Amino acid sequence: MDAAIFSHINWLVTIIGGLAYFFLGAIWYTGLFGKKWRSYNPAVVNDPNAKKGVVGTMLGSLVLMIICALGLSILATRFGIFGWMGGIKLGLVAGVCFAATGISISYIYEKRPLGLHLINCFYNIAGNIIAGIIICSWR
């Protein structure tokens, strides 16, 4: 891969897009769907060791969301996608075709509950859309 592709990336906007995706999780998994999400994950929630390493888990997920935002920035730059509507479309395509599809493939084999599947898929779609809007509007 040609490293020149990174020369047109607005790194500040990419990081902000990743942070927005991350902070959406706080709202999504506590306020909007927290109770239902916890009901699908009783082993994780009730495990006394669940809080151990939570900072590492949060930092790891933040890094991964910034990497996702970087991918959106590369696509937006490469294909000349601008504006909030372009960001919605880019985020929707990435969220549905990559994030939700990847989750769905795993969940089919793991036989996870449909409700958990939907909560997690729509979170990732919404996160990609929010990051896409930020990245495409502010570059």
C-alpha positions in Angstrom: 0.0 0.0 0.0 1.2 3.4 -0.9 1.8 5.5 2.3 0.9 8.6 0.4 -2.8 7.8 1.1 -2.2 8.9 4.7 -0.9 12.3 3.7 -4.4 13.6 2.9 -6.0 12.4 6.2 -7.1 15.0 8.7 -5.8 13.2 11.8 -7.6 15.5 14.2 -11.0 14.9 12.6 -10.3 11.2 12.4 -9.5 11.0 16.1 -12.6 13.1 16.9 -14.7 10.7 14.7 -13.3 7.7 16.6 -14.0 9.5 19.9 -17.6 10.2 18.9 -18.1 6.5 18.0 -16.7 5.6 21.4 -18.8 8.0 23.4 -21.9 6.9 21.6 -21.2 3.5 23.3 -21.6 5.2 26.7 -25.1 6.4 25.7 -26.0 3.2 23.8 -24.9 0.6 26.4 -26.0 2.5 29.5 -28.9 4.8 28.7 -30.6 3.5 25.6 -30.1 -0.3 25.8 -28.1 -0.9 29.0 -30.7 -2.9 30.9 -31.6 -5.1 27.9 -27.9 -5.5 27.0 -27.1 -6.6 30.5 -30.0 -9.1 30.5 -28.3 -10.8 27.4 -24.9 -10.9 29.2 -25.6 -12.0 32.7 -22.4 -14.0 33.0 -20.3 -11.0 32.1 -22.3 -8.5 34.2 -22.4 -10.8 37.3 -18.8 -11.9 37.2 -16.9 -10.4 40.1 -13.9 -10.1 37.9 -15.7 -8.2 35.2 -14.4 -4.9 36.4 -10.8 -6.0 36.4 -9.0 -4.6 33.4 -11.9 -2.4 32.4 -9.5 0.5 31.6 -7.6 -1.7 29.2 -10.8 -2.8 27.6 -12.0 0.7 27.2 -8.7 1.9 25.8 -8.6 -1.1 23.4 -12.1 -0.4 22.1 -11.2 3.3 21.7 -8.1 2.4 19.6 -10.2 0.1 17.5 -12.9 2.8 16.9 -10.2 5.3 15.9 -8.9 2.7 13.4 -12.4 2.3 12.1 -12.6 6.1 11.7 -9.2 6.0 9.9 -10.7 3.6 7.4 -13.7 5.9 6.9 -11.2 8.8 6.4 -9.3 6.9 3.8 -12.4 6.0 1.9 -13.8 9.5 2.1 -10.5 10.9 0.8 -10.0 8.3 -1.9 -13.5 8.6 -3.2 -14.0 12.4 -2.7 -16.9 12.1 -0.3 -17.9 15.4 1.3 -20.7 16.8 3.4 -22.9 15.4 6.1 -25.1 13.5 3.6 -22.0 11.9 2.1 -20.9 11.0 5.7 -24.3 9.4 6.3 -24.0 7.3 3.2 -20.4 6.3 3.8 -21.1 5.4 7.4 -24.2 3.4 6.5 -22.3 1.4 3.8 -19.4 0.8 6.2 -21.7 0.0 9.1 -24.0 -2.4 7.3 -21.5 -4.0 4.9 -18.5 -4.4 7.2 -19.3 -3.9 10.9 -22.8 -5.4 11.2 -22.0 -8.2 8.7 -18.9 -9.2 10.6 -20.9 -9.3 13.8 -23.7 -11.2 12.2 -21.3 -13.9 10.8 -20.0 -14.5 14.3 -23.4 -14.4 16.0 -24.9 -17.0 13.6 -22.2 -19.5 14.6 -22.3 -18.6 18.3 -26.1 -18.7 18.3 -26.4 -15.5 20.3 -29.8 -14.0 21.0 -31.3 -11.9 18.3 -31.9 -9.0 20.6 -28.2 -8.8 21.5 -27.4 -9.2 17.8 -29.6 -6.2 17.0 -28.3 -4.0 19.8 -24.7 -4.6 18.8 -25.2 -4.3 15.0 -27.2 -1.1 15.2 -24.6 0.4 17.6 -21.9 -0.2 15.1 -24.0 1.1 12.2 -24.8 4.3 14.2 -21.2 4.7 15.2 -20.0 4.5 11.7 -22.6 7.0 10.6 -21.7 9.5 13.3 -18.0 9.1 12.5 -18.7 9.4 8.8 -20.7 12.6 9.3 -17.8 14.1 11.3 -15.1 13.0 8.9 -16.9 14.1 5.7 -18.3 17.3 7.0 -15.1 18.6 8.7 -12.2 18.2 6.3 
